[in-house]
Amino acid sequence: MGSITIRRLDEVAKRNARQVAAGKGRSLEAELRELIERTYGEGTDFDRAARIRAMSNADFVAHLVKTANGATLELPERTIDEDRTVFGAD
């Protein structure tokens, strides 16, 4: 098993990753290890980005919610208000 060192990591990214890890009851190291293994580990589908780009907006939101370990969101039906003011259309 190998080891890596990441230098010049943005402090905000580090803090956010630490908070996510704490929320899951594990260390920053364990959180980042799981993320790297899930992203690049054996059996990883590297065509994932193409699948994500092909998703509809609703499917993409559902994917993000699933990735974030759950939330229930209902997207309202999109409507167009014919009487709306369009800025810059003078």
The first five atom37 places (N, CA, C, CB, O) and aatype in JSON, in Angstrom:
{
  "aatype": [12, 7, 15, 9, 16, 9, 1, 1, 10, 3, 6, 19, 0, 11, 1, 2, 0, 1, 5, 19, 0, 0, 7, 11, 7, 1, 15, 10, 6, 0, 6, 10, 1, 6, 10, 9, 6, 1, 16, 18, 7, 6, 7, 16, 3, 13, 3, 1, 0, 0, 1, 9, 1, 0, 12, 15, 2, 0, 3, 13, 19, 0, 8, 10, 19, 11, 16, 0, 2, 7, 0, 16, 10, 6, 10, 14, 6, 1, 16, 9, 3, 6, 3, 1, 16, 19, 13, 7, 0, 3],
  "atom_mask": [
    [1, 1, 1, 1, 1],
    [1, 1, 1, 0, 1],
    [1, 1, 1, 1, 1],
    [1, 1, 1, 1, 1],
    [1, 1, 1, 1, 1],
    [1, 1, 1, 1, 1],
    [1, 1, 1, 1, 1],
    [1, 1, 1, 1, 1],
    [1, 1, 1, 1, 1],
    [1, 1, 1, 1, 1],
    [1, 1, 1, 1, 1],
    [1, 1, 1, 1, 1],
    [1, 1, 1, 1, 1],
    [1, 1, 1, 1, 1],
    [1, 1, 1, 1, 1],
    [1, 1, 1, 1, 1],
    [1, 1, 1, 1, 1],
    [1, 1, 1, 1, 1],
    [1, 1, 1, 1, 1],
    [1, 1, 1, 1, 1],
    [1, 1, 1, 1, 1],
    [1, 1, 1, 1, 1],
    [1, 1, 1, 0, 1],
    [1, 1, 1, 1, 1],
    [1, 1, 1, 0, 1],
    [1, 1, 1, 1, 1],
    [1, 1, 1, 1, 1],
    [1, 1, 1, 1, 1],
    [1, 1, 1, 1, 1],
    [1, 1, 1, 1, 1],
    [1, 1, 1, 1, 1],
    [1, 1, 1, 1, 1],
    [1, 1, 1, 1, 1],
    [1, 1, 1, 1, 1],
    [1, 1, 1, 1, 1],
    [1, 1, 1, 1, 1],
    [1, 1, 1, 1, 1],
    [1, 1, 1, 1, 1],
    [1, 1, 1, 1, 1],
    [1, 1, 1, 1, 1],
    [1, 1, 1, 0, 1],
    [1, 1, 1, 1, 1],
    [1, 1, 1, 0, 1],
    [1, 1, 1, 1, 1],
    [1, 1, 1, 1, 1],
    [1, 1, 1, 1, 1],
    [1, 1, 1, 1, 1],
    [1, 1, 1, 1, 1],
    [1, 1, 1, 1, 1],
    [1, 1, 1, 1, 1],
    [1, 1, 1, 1, 1],
    [1, 1, 1, 1, 1],
    [1, 1, 1, 1, 1],
    [1, 1, 1, 1, 1],
    [1, 1, 1, 1, 1],
    [1, 1, 1, 1, 1],
    [1, 1, 1, 1, 1],
    [1, 1, 1, 1, 1],
    [1, 1, 1, 1, 1],
    [1, 1, 1, 1, 1],
    [1, 1, 1, 1, 1],
    [1, 1, 1, 1, 1],
    [1, 1, 1, 1, 1],
    [1, 1, 1, 1, 1],
    [1, 1, 1, 1, 1],
    [1, 1, 1, 1, 1],
    [1, 1, 1, 1, 1],
    [1, 1, 1, 1, 1],
    [1, 1, 1, 1, 1],
    [1, 1, 1, 0, 1],
    [1, 1, 1, 1, 1],
    [1, 1, 1, 1, 1],
    [1, 1, 1, 1, 1],
    [1, 1, 1, 1, 1],
    [1, 1, 1, 1, 1],
    [1, 1, 1, 1, 1],
    [1, 1, 1, 1, 1],
    [1, 1, 1, 1, 1],
    [1, 1, 1, 1, 1],
    [1, 1, 1, 1, 1],
    [1, 1, 1, 1, 1],
    [1, 1, 1, 1, 1],
    [1, 1, 1, 1, 1],
    [1, 1, 1, 1, 1],
    [1, 1, 1, 1, 1],
    [1, 1, 1, 1, 1],
    [1, 1, 1, 1, 1],
    [1, 1, 1, 0, 1],
    [1, 1, 1, 1, 1],
    [1, 1, 1, 1, 1]
  ],
  "atom_positions": [
    [[0.84, -1.17, 0.0], [0.0, 0.0, 0.0], [0.89, 1.24, 0.0], [-0.96, 0.0, 1.21], [1.86, 1.31, 0.75]],
    [[0.54, 2.21, -0.84], [1.36, 3.4, -0.97], [0.88, 4.55, -0.11], [0.0, 0.0, 0.0], [-0.2, 4.51, 0.47]],
    [[1.72, 5.56, -0.04], [1.38, 6.78, 0.69], [1.61, 7.97, -0.23], [2.23, 6.91, 2.0], [2.46, 7.92, -1.12]],
    [[0.86, 9.04, 0.0], [1.06, 10.27, -0.77], [1.04, 11.46, 0.18], [-0.04, 10.43, -1.87], [0.49, 11.39, 1.27]],
    [[1.66, 12.54, -0.27], [1.63, 13.81, 0.44], [1.1, 14.85, -0.54], [3.05, 14.21, 1.01], [1.55, 14.91, -1.68]],
    [[0.17, 15.65, -0.09], [-0.38, 16.7, -0.94], [0.06, 18.04, -0.37], [-1.95, 16.62, -1.03], [-0.3, 18.39, 0.75]],
    [[0.82, 18.76, -1.14], [1.33, 20.06, -0.7], [0.48, 21.18, -1.29], [2.8, 20.23, -1.11], [-0.19, 21.01, -2.31]],
    [[0.52, 22.33, -0.63], [-0.16, 23.55, -1.08], [-1.65, 23.32, -1.32], [0.5, 24.06, -2.35], [-2.2, 23.79, -2.32]],
    [[-2.29, 22.6, -0.41], [-3.73, 22.37, -0.48], [-4.46, 23.61, 0.05], [-4.13, 21.11, 0.33], [-4.12, 24.13, 1.11]],
    [[-5.46, 24.05, -0.68], [-6.25, 25.2, -0.28], [-6.85, 24.97, 1.11], [-7.36, 25.47, -1.31], [-7.43, 23.92, 1.37]],
    [[-6.7, 25.95, 1.99], [-7.17, 25.81, 3.38], [-8.68, 25.61, 3.47], [-6.78, 27.03, 4.18], [-9.16, 24.86, 4.31]],
    [[-9.42, 26.28, 2.6], [-10.88, 26.13, 2.61], [-11.25, 24.7, 2.23], [-11.55, 27.14, 1.65], [-12.12, 24.09, 2.87]],
    [[-10.6, 24.15, 1.2], [-10.88, 22.78, 0.79], [-10.53, 21.8, 1.91], [-10.09, 22.43, -0.49], [-11.27, 20.85, 2.18]],
    [[-9.42, 22.04, 2.57], [-9.01, 21.18, 3.67], [-10.01, 21.25, 4.82], [-7.6, 21.57, 4.17], [-10.4, 20.22, 5.37]],
    [[-10.43, 22.45, 5.18], [-11.4, 22.62, 6.26], [-12.73, 21.95, 5.92], [-11.62, 24.1, 6.55], [-13.32, 21.27, 6.77]],
    [[-13.19, 22.14, 4.68], [-14.46, 21.53, 4.27], [-14.38, 20.01, 4.29], [-14.86, 22.02, 2.88], [-15.31, 19.34, 4.73]],
    [[-13.27, 19.46, 3.81], [-13.09, 18.01, 3.82], [-13.05, 17.49, 5.25], [-11.8, 17.61, 3.06], [-13.62, 16.44, 5.55]],
    [[-12.4, 18.21, 6.13], [-12.33, 17.81, 7.55], [-13.72, 17.82, 8.17], [-11.38, 18.76, 8.34], [-14.06, 16.92, 8.95]],
    [[-14.54, 18.82, 7.84], [-15.89, 18.89, 8.38], [-16.77, 17.75, 7.87], [-16.52, 20.23, 8.02], [-17.55, 17.18, 8.62]],
    [[-16.64, 17.44, 6.59], [-17.39, 16.31, 6.03], [-16.97, 15.01, 6.72], [-17.16, 16.2, 4.5], [-17.82, 14.2, 7.09]],
    [[-15.67, 14.83, 6.89], [-15.16, 13.63, 7.55], [-15.7, 13.52, 8.97], [-13.63, 13.63, 7.57], [-16.13, 12.46, 9.39]],
    [[-15.66, 14.63, 9.71], [-16.16, 14.63, 11.08], [-17.64, 14.29, 11.12], [-15.91, 15.98, 11.74], [-18.1, 13.59, 12.02]],
    [[-18.38, 14.79, 10.15], [-19.81, 14.49, 10.07], [-20.08, 13.02, 9.85], [0.0, 0.0, 0.0], [-21.15, 12.52, 10.22]],
    [[-19.13, 12.32, 9.25], [-19.27, 10.88, 9.01], [-18.58, 10.07, 10.1], [-18.68, 10.51, 7.65], [-18.57, 8.84, 10.06]],
    [[-18.01, 10.78, 11.09], [-17.37, 10.09, 12.21], [-16.04, 9.46, 11.86], [0.0, 0.0, 0.0], [-15.69, 8.43, 12.43]],
    [[-15.31, 10.06, 10.95], [-14.0, 9.51, 10.61], [-12.98, 10.63, 10.42], [-14.08, 8.66, 9.34], [-13.32, 11.81, 10.39]],
    [[-11.73, 10.23, 10.31], [-10.64, 11.19, 10.17], [-10.6, 11.77, 8.77], [-9.3, 10.54, 10.51], [-11.18, 11.22, 7.83]],
    [[-9.89, 12.88, 8.64], [-9.67, 13.48, 7.32], [-8.96, 12.48, 6.42], [-8.86, 14.79, 7.44], [-9.33, 12.33, 5.26]],
    [[-7.96, 11.8, 6.95], [-7.23, 10.81, 6.16], [-8.16, 9.72, 5.65], [-6.1, 10.19, 6.99], [-8.09, 9.35, 4.48]],
    [[-9.03, 9.2, 6.51], [-9.96, 8.14, 6.1], [-10.94, 8.64, 5.04], [-10.73, 7.6, 7.31], [-11.26, 7.92, 4.1]],
    [[-11.4, 9.88, 5.2], [-12.34, 10.46, 4.23], [-11.68, 10.6, 2.86], [-12.83, 11.84, 4.72], [-12.27, 10.22, 1.85]],
    [[-10.46, 11.14, 2.82], [-9.77, 11.33, 1.55], [-9.36, 10.01, 0.93], [-8.54, 12.21, 1.74], [-9.38, 9.87, -0.3]],
    [[-8.99, 9.04, 1.75], [-8.65, 7.71, 1.24], [-9.87, 7.1, 0.54], [-8.17, 6.78, 2.39], [-9.76, 6.56, -0.56]],
    [[-11.03, 7.19, 1.19], [-12.25, 6.63, 0.61], [-12.6, 7.34, -0.7], [-13.43, 6.73, 1.6], [-13.0, 6.7, -1.67]],
    [[-12.45, 8.66, -0.72], [-12.73, 9.43, -1.93], [-11.81, 9.03, -3.08], [-12.59, 10.93, -1.65], [-12.27, 8.83, -4.2]],
    [[-10.53, 8.91, -2.81], [-9.56, 8.53, -3.84], [-9.83, 7.11, -4.33], [-8.11, 8.65, -3.31], [-9.82, 6.85, -5.53]],
    [[-10.08, 6.19, -3.4], [-10.33, 4.8, -3.8], [-11.63, 4.67, -4.6], [-10.39, 3.89, -2.57], [-11.69, 3.9, -5.56]],
    [[-12.66, 5.41, -4.2], [-13.93, 5.36, -4.92], [-13.78, 5.97, -6.31], [-15.03, 6.11, -4.13], [-14.38, 5.48, -7.27]],
    [[-12.97, 7.02, -6.43], [-12.81, 7.7, -7.7], [-11.85, 6.97, -8.65], [-12.3, 9.1, -7.46], [-12.11, 6.88, -9.85]],
    [[-10.76, 6.44, -8.11], [-9.72, 5.87, -8.97], [-9.46, 4.39, -8.74], [-8.46, 6.63, -8.77], [-8.58, 3.82, -9.39]],
    [[-10.18, 3.76, -7.84], [-9.92, 2.37, -7.48], [-10.27, 1.38, -8.59], [0.0, 0.0, 0.0], [-10.79, 1.74, -9.65]],
    [[-9.98, 0.14, -8.3], [-10.25, -0.95, -9.24], [-11.74, -0.97, -9.59], [-9.82, -2.32, -8.65], [-12.6, -0.83, -8.73]],
    [[-12.02, -1.14, -10.87], [-13.4, -1.2, -11.33], [-14.04, 0.17, -11.52], [0.0, 0.0, 0.0], [-15.24, 0.26, -11.77]],
    [[-13.25, 1.24, -11.4], [-13.79, 2.59, -11.55], [-14.14, 2.85, -13.01], [-12.78, 3.64, -11.06], [-13.4, 2.49, -13.92]],
    [[-15.28, 3.47, -13.21], [-15.73, 3.81, -14.56], [-15.24, 5.22, -14.9], [-17.29, 3.72, -14.68], [-15.78, 6.2, -14.4]],
    [[-14.23, 5.3, -15.75], [-13.66, 6.61, -16.08], [-14.52, 7.39, -17.07], [-12.27, 6.43, -16.64], [-14.22, 8.55, -17.37]],
    [[-15.59, 6.75, -17.57], [-16.48, 7.45, -18.48], [-17.61, 8.14, -17.72], [-17.06, 6.47, -19.51], [-18.59, 8.59, -18.32]],
    [[-17.47, 8.22, -16.39], [-18.5, 8.82, -15.53], [-18.8, 10.26, -15.92], [-18.06, 8.76, -14.07], [-19.96, 10.66, -15.91]],
    [[-17.79, 11.04, -16.26], [-18.0, 12.44, -16.6], [-18.9, 12.57, -17.83], [-16.65, 13.14, -16.87], [-19.75, 13.46, -17.88]],
    [[-18.74, 11.7, -18.79], [-19.6, 11.74, -19.99], [-21.04, 11.41, -19.62], [-19.08, 10.76, -21.06], [-21.97, 12.02, -20.15]],
    [[-21.23, 10.45, -18.72], [-22.59, 10.1, -18.28], [-23.23, 11.27, -17.54], [-22.56, 8.85, -17.38], [-24.42, 11.54, -17.72]],
    [[-22.45, 11.95, -16.72], [-22.98, 13.09, -15.97], [-23.36, 14.22, -16.92], [-21.96, 13.59, -14.94], [-24.41, 14.84, -16.75]],
    [[-22.53, 14.49, -17.93], [-22.83, 15.54, -18.89], [-24.12, 15.24, -19.67], [-21.67, 15.72, -19.87], [-24.82, 16.16, -20.09]],
    [[-24.42, 13.96, -19.85], [-25.61, 13.56, -20.61], [-26.89, 13.59, -19.78], [-25.41, 12.17, -21.18], [-27.98, 13.41, -20.33]],
    [[-26.79, 13.8, -18.47], [-27.97, 13.79, -17.6], [-28.83, 15.03, -17.81], [-27.54, 13.7, -16.13], [-28.34, 16.1, -18.16]],
    [[-30.14, 14.86, -17.59], [-31.03, 16.01, -17.57], [-30.76, 16.78, -16.27], [-32.54, 15.58, -17.68], [-30.09, 16.27, -15.38]],
    [[-31.28, 17.99, -16.17], [-31.07, 18.77, -14.96], [-31.62, 18.05, -13.73], [-31.74, 20.14, -15.1], [-30.96, 18.0, -12.7]],
    [[-32.83, 17.49, -13.84], [-33.44, 16.79, -12.7], [-32.61, 15.57, -12.31], [-34.88, 16.36, -13.03], [-32.41, 15.31, -11.12]],
    [[-32.12, 14.82, -13.31], [-31.28, 13.65, -13.02], [-29.97, 14.07, -12.37], [-31.0, 12.86, -14.31], [-29.48, 13.39, -11.47]],
    [[-29.4, 15.19, -12.82], [-28.14, 15.66, -12.24], [-28.33, 16.07, -10.78], [-27.59, 16.83, -13.06], [-27.49, 15.76, -9.94]],
    [[-29.43, 16.77, -10.49], [-29.72, 17.15, -9.11], [-29.89, 15.89, -8.25], [-30.99, 18.05, -9.03], [-29.38, 15.82, -7.14]],
    [[-30.62, 14.91, -8.77], [-30.81, 13.65, -8.03], [-29.46, 12.98, -7.79], [-31.76, 12.7, -8.8], [-29.23, 12.43, -6.71]],
    [[-28.57, 13.01, -8.77], [-27.23, 12.44, -8.62], [-26.45, 13.17, -7.53], [-26.46, 12.51, -9.96], [-25.8, 12.52, -6.71]],
    [[-26.51, 14.5, -7.51], [-25.81, 15.27, -6.49], [-26.35, 14.96, -5.09], [-25.94, 16.77, -6.77], [-25.58, 14.82, -4.14]],
    [[-27.66, 14.84, -4.97], [-28.27, 14.53, -3.68], [-27.83, 13.15, -3.22], [-29.81, 14.59, -3.78], [-27.5, 12.96, -2.05]],
    [[-27.82, 12.18, -4.13], [-27.38, 10.83, -3.79], [-25.92, 10.84, -3.36], [-27.58, 9.86, -4.98], [-25.54, 10.18, -2.4]],
    [[-25.09, 11.59, -4.08], [-23.67, 11.69, -3.76], [-23.46, 12.32, -2.39], [-22.95, 12.5, -4.83], [-22.52, 11.97, -1.68]],
    [[-24.34, 13.26, -2.01], [-24.23, 13.94, -0.72], [-24.88, 13.13, 0.4], [-24.86, 15.32, -0.81], [-25.07, 13.65, 1.51]],
    [[-25.23, 11.88, 0.13], [-25.83, 10.98, 1.12], [-27.21, 11.4, 1.56], [-24.95, 10.88, 2.31], [-27.57, 11.27, 2.73]],
    [[-27.98, 11.91, 0.64], [-29.4, 12.09, 0.89], [-29.88, 13.48, 1.16], [0.0, 0.0, 0.0], [-29.24, 14.28, 1.85]],
    [[-31.01, 13.74, 0.62], [-31.81, 14.94, 0.84], [-33.02, 14.73, -0.05], [-31.02, 16.31, 0.49], [-32.93, 14.06, -1.08]],
    [[-34.11, 15.27, 0.33], [-35.3, 15.13, -0.49], [-35.64, 16.49, -1.08], [-36.49, 14.58, 0.34], [-35.94, 17.44, -0.36]],
    [[-35.57, 16.56, -2.37], [-35.89, 17.8, -3.06], [-36.93, 17.51, -4.12], [-34.61, 18.42, -3.7], [-36.83, 16.54, -4.87]],
    [[-37.93, 18.35, -4.17], [-38.91, 18.26, -5.25], [-38.75, 19.51, -6.09], [-40.37, 18.11, -4.71], [-38.9, 20.63, -5.61]],
    [[-38.43, 19.3, -7.35], [-38.25, 20.44, -8.23], [-39.61, 20.85, -8.78], [-37.26, 20.11, -9.39], [-40.35, 20.01, -9.29]],
    [[-39.95, 22.13, -8.7], [-41.24, 22.57, -9.24], [-41.22, 22.49, -10.76], [-41.57, 24.01, -8.79], [-40.16, 22.57, -11.39]],
    [[-42.39, 22.32, -11.33], [-42.48, 22.31, -12.78], [-42.07, 23.68, -13.3], [-43.91, 21.93, -13.26], [-42.48, 24.71, -12.76]],
    [[-41.29, 23.69, -14.34], [-40.81, 24.95, -14.89], [-41.91, 25.6, -15.72], [-39.54, 24.74, -15.75], [-42.51, 24.96, -16.58]],
    [[-42.18, 26.85, -15.45], [-43.2, 27.59, -16.19], [-42.6, 28.9, -16.7], [-44.45, 27.86, -15.3], [-41.58, 29.37, -16.2]],
    [[-43.25, 29.46, -17.68], [-42.81, 30.73, -18.24], [-43.93, 31.74, -18.03], [-42.42, 30.61, -19.76], [-45.07, 31.5, -18.45]],
    [[-43.61, 32.85, -17.4], [-44.58, 33.92, -17.16], [-44.52, 34.86, -18.36], [-44.28, 34.69, -15.82], [-43.54, 35.59, -18.55]],
    [[-45.57, 34.83, -19.16], [-45.6, 35.64, -20.38], [-45.59, 37.14, -20.09], [-46.83, 35.29, -21.21], [-45.2, 37.94, -20.94]],
    [[-46.03, 37.54, -18.88], [-46.1, 38.96, -18.53], [-44.85, 39.48, -17.83], [-47.3, 39.21, -17.64], [-44.83, 40.6, -17.33]],
    [[-43.8, 38.67, -17.8], [-42.59, 39.07, -17.07], [-41.88, 40.21, -17.79], [-41.64, 37.86, -16.91], [-42.01, 40.39, -19.0]],
    [[-41.13, 40.95, -17.04], [-40.32, 42.02, -17.58], [-38.99, 41.43, -18.01], [-40.12, 43.16, -16.54], [-38.34, 40.73, -17.23]],
    [[-38.57, 41.69, -19.23], [-37.29, 41.21, -19.73], [-36.34, 42.39, -19.72], [-37.43, 40.59, -21.16], [-36.49, 43.34, -20.48]],
    [[-35.35, 42.31, -18.86], [-34.39, 43.4, -18.74], [-33.51, 43.47, -19.97], [-33.53, 43.24, -17.49], [-33.05, 42.44, -20.47]],
    [[-33.27, 44.66, -20.45], [-32.38, 44.88, -21.58], [-33.07, 44.67, -22.92], [0.0, 0.0, 0.0], [-32.41, 44.66, -23.96]],
    [[-34.41, 44.5, -22.92], [-35.12, 44.29, -24.18], [-35.77, 45.57, -24.69], [-36.18, 43.21, -24.0], [-36.65, 45.53, -25.54]],
    [[-35.33, 46.71, -24.17], [-35.93, 48.0, -24.56], [-35.65, 48.31, -26.01], [-35.4, 49.14, -23.69], [-36.07, 49.35, -26.51]]
  ]
}
